[in-house]
């Protein structure tokens, strides 16, 4: 499969364009599909990716609107924001999709809209990378570690083929058999970064710079680990806090996606992070208290309602 199947990347944000640029630069067949703009005819844009390792300059990437496509052959990768999943799943349900679907998003339950659609192969990818737009079609990207991909529905035997088809030197993936543990692990960490960094209006490096902020992170982790254990997911506070510090140190200066969204006046994905875990906790018998986690999530919702796009 690697290098032969076309890759349709749904979402032309910072992650989608980064993935497209690395694949095209490696000689793969790629089209970046716009999900928020309709009836846009096929176009070719030039993408530049700046990373801590090197720069991938002026990569020609083919783009098209999802509404223009009737058939998607090959791999379909969803990198759009998770709040668009219902609309994307509905749109794909009216098209011919022949290959596997890879949902490249963090959060709990983001795959649910696609499980209700007739997709034979569904995989989840948990991102260990940060990216943000530097200017139009120009992104700053940092890979923290190889990102795991695991099976949600379909054949395990196709997983490694799918991983090979998406992996490049600059943006690496690996197969993960216990993807649910990875989903919860990263969702808890993102509940820390996406709420605290966004409310403080600071970059990801704040946890290695400020002991009081790191203490708040540990309180969120402590709540969420109890919920994970009750949900059948074994995680420890120490491994999560250690990983938070590694990510914080490795992405100093980078802004978490929720803060980027708030600054741009866009909807955030907090519903699939703090607030989804709070809903799960509330449904438990007996209920589990995620007081701080839920409070920070609701504060993000309030902040995003009053956000005014700014140029920084």
N, C-alpha and C positions, 0 to 999 in steps of 0.2 A: 504493500500500500504506500509506503513512504516514497514521496517524490513523484508518484504517478497519479494519485487521485486529486481532483480539484478540492481546495479547501474554501468553503464559504464562511466568512467571518461576519456574523451578524452584530453590528455595532461598530461605529467609526469613532469611538472615543479613544482615549490615550492607550488603553490596553489593546483594543482591537487594531489600531493602526500600528502599534509596536509589533504585534504578532504578525500582521500582514507584511510589514517591511522586512522582518527577519526571514520569513519564509520566501518572499520574492527574491531577496538577496541571495538565498541559498538555492535558487533555481526551481522553486516549487510553483505550482499553478494555483493562484489565489485570486479571489474576488472579495472585496470588502463591501458588505451590504448595509446600506443605510436603512435603519428601522424607524427613525423619527421623521424622515422626509419622504414624501410619497411622489410617485410618478417622475422620479429623477432618472433620466436616461443614462446609459453607460458613459462613464467619464474616466479619465485617468488623472490622478493627482500625484504629486511628488512628496514623499514622506522622508523626513530625517529623524533618526533616533539618536539621542545622546545618552550614553551610559557611562558608568564608572570605568568600564574596560576600554571601550572605543566608541567611535561614532559611525553610524551607518547612514551615509548621506545620499540624498536625492534618489530615493528608490521609487520607481514608477509603480503605483498601485491602482489596479482597476477597481472602480466603484460603480454601484448601481443601487437603485431603490428596490426594497423587497417586493413592493407592489408590482414591479416590472417582471419579476421572475415567476414562471409557472412550474419549473422543475429544478430541483437542486440535487445534482449528482455529486457523489463524493461525501466528504466530511462537512458537517455543519457545526460551527462553533459559535455559541452564544456568549458575547462579551458585553452586550448592552446592559443597562442597569436592571436590577432584578424586578423593580416595580413595573417594568414593561413586559414581564414574562407572560402574563395572561394574554395580552394583545399579540405577542409574537407567536405563542402556541396556537392561538386561534388562526392567525394568518398562515402558519405552516400547515395547519390541518386542511387547508384548501389547496395545497400544492403537492406535487409529487416529490417526496424526499426519499432517496434511495439508500443513503449511507447512515452512519452513526451520528448521533447528536451529542456534542460535548458542551456541557453547561459550565462555562468558565467564570464562575461567580462565587463569592463567599457568602455565608449565611445559612440559616437553618430553614429547610423546606422550600428553597428556591426552585427545586425540580418539580414540585407538585403540579403546576399547570401543564407540564409536558407529559406527566404520567397519565393524564386523562385524554391524551391525544394518541393517535395510532403510530407511535414510533417504536420500532422493534428493538433498537439499541440506544440506550441512554447512559451517558457517563457524566460524572461530576469531576471537575478540576478545581482544586483548592489553590489559590494563587499565593505564592510566596515571592511577591514582587510588588514594587510601587512604581507608579508612573503619573505624570502630570503634563498637561499641555504647556509648552513653552511659547508657542504661537500657532497660527493655523497650520495644520499638517506637520508640526514639529513637536516632538515629545522628549521629555527627560525620563529615563527609565533606569531602575535599579533592580537587579535580581538578587534577592536575599538568599534563596536556595532553590533547588529544583522543585517544581510544583507537582504534587501527586495527582494522578487521574485514576479513578476507580469506577467500577460497574454499579449502576443503579438498576438497570434492566437490560437483559440481553446476554450475549455469550462472553464469558471471561476470556475465551481464546482470541477474541478480536481486540482485547485491550492493548496488548503490547504493539500490535500493528498501528493502532490509533496513536499511541504515544510516539512511535517512531515517525509517523507522518507529520507530527506537530513540532518535534524537537529540532532546534538549531543550536549552534554554539552559544549564541547570545541569550536564548530563551529556552530553558531546558525543562523537561517533564520526565516523570517516571511512573510506572504502574504501582498502584497501591491496592492491596487486597482488602484492607479494613478501612474503606473510605469514610464510613460513618464516624469513626473515631477522629479522623482528620477534619471532617466537616465541623464537628463540635469543638475540637481544639482550636481551629482557626476562627470560628464564630465567637468564641469567648474572647480570644485575643482582639478580634476586631471590635467587639463590644467595648473594650477598653480604649483602643486607639480612636475609634470613630466618635465616641462620645466625649472623652476627656480632652483630646487634642482639639476637637472642634469647638467645645465650649470655652476652652482657654485661648483659642485662636492662635495655636502654636504648631510647630512642626513635630514630626514623629520622635525627634531626639529628646523631647522633654523628660522622658522617664529616666534617662541616664544622667540628666543634669540636675534634677530636682527630687530629693528624697521624699518630700511631702506628697508630690504628685505620684511617685512610685508607690507610696503607701496606699493612696486611693485606688490605684490599679490592683493592688493585692486584695483589697476589700471586695472589689467587683469579681475578681477571680474566685475568691472564697465562696461567694454566693453561688456562682455559676457551676462550680465543681460539684456542689451538692446536687444541683438539678441534673447535671450530666450523669452522675452516679445513679440517681433515681430513674434515669432514662436508659440505663443499661450500658453507659459509656464510662469506661474506667480512665480517669485522668487524675493527675496530682497537681496541687497548687505549685509545687516547686518547679515542675517541668514547664508549666505555662509561664510562670514569672521569669524563668531563665530565658525562654524563647522571646518573651516580650522585650527583654533587655537586649537580646541579640538583634532583633528587628529594629528596635529604637536606635541602637548604635549604628546599624548598617544603613539606616535611612534618615540620618540627621539632615535637616534642610528640606526634606520632602514633606509635602502636605498630604494628609490622609484624604481619601476620596470624598468623605462626607464634608470636610472643611472646604474642599474645592467646590463641591456642589452648593454649599451655603453661600460662599463668596460669589458664585455665579448666579444665584437666585434660582437654582434647580431643586427639584425634589430629591430627598436623600433615600438611602436604603436602610435606614435605622429600623424600619418595620420588620426586616428579616434578621436583625441582630438583637439588640437589647429587648425590643418590644415583643418579638416572636418568642424569645426565651421566657419573658414574663408571662405571656399567654399560656405557654406550656406549664410553667410553674403553678399558675392559677388553676389549671385543670387537674393537677395532681390531687390524689386523696391519700393523706391530708395535703393541703396546699403547701407549697414551698415559698418561703419569703425571699423575693428578689427585690427588696425595697430600693436599694441604691442603684442597682442595674436598671430598674424600671424608671426611677426618677430621672436619671441621666438621659434615658431614651426619650422620655416625654419633654425634657428640656430641649433636646435636639429638635423635636417636632415643633415646639414653640419658636425656637430660634429660626428655623427654616421658614416659618410663616412670615416672619418679619424681615427676612433677608432682602437686601437690596443689592443687585449686581454691582460689583466694584472692580476697579482696575488696580491691581497690585503687582 
